[in-house]
């Protein structure tokens, strides 16, 4: 049972760290875009387009973290190894 507990903890911590970094990155990107528009309102179209592309790239990192966490939880390649080790210890 320890293996599955560790998997759940690893997935939770991995997702937390992944979303923490992307949240900070998105906040900084929006802050810089707002500052840029306030300094030069005429360039707001280019700034908005560049910001949206950047936010999409940052958000893809959070999606990758989610996919890795889901793999750890549901498609773990070491599940059989852990189960055989648990059975060996139980004997």
Rosetta blueprint (number, residue, H / E / L):
1 X L
2 X H
3 X H
4 X H
5 X H
6 X H
7 X H
8 X H
9 X H
10 X H
11 X H
12 X H
13 X H
14 X H
15 X H
16 X H
17 X H
18 X H
19 X H
20 X H
21 X H
22 X H
23 X H
24 X H
25 X H
26 X H
27 X H
28 X H
29 X H
30 X H
31 X H
32 X H
33 X H
34 X H
35 X H
36 X H
37 X H
38 X H
39 X H
40 X L
41 X H
42 X H
43 X H
44 X H
45 X H
46 X H
47 X H
48 X H
49 X H
50 X H
51 X H
52 X H
53 X H
54 X H
55 X H
56 X H
57 X H
58 X H
59 X H
60 X H
61 X H
62 X H
63 X H
64 X H
65 X H
66 X H
67 X H
68 X H
69 X H
70 X H
71 X H
72 X H
73 X H
74 X H
75 X L
76 X L
77 X L
78 X L
79 X H
80 X H
81 X H
82 X H
83 X H
84 X H
85 X H
86 X H
87 X H
88 X H
89 X H
90 X H
91 X L
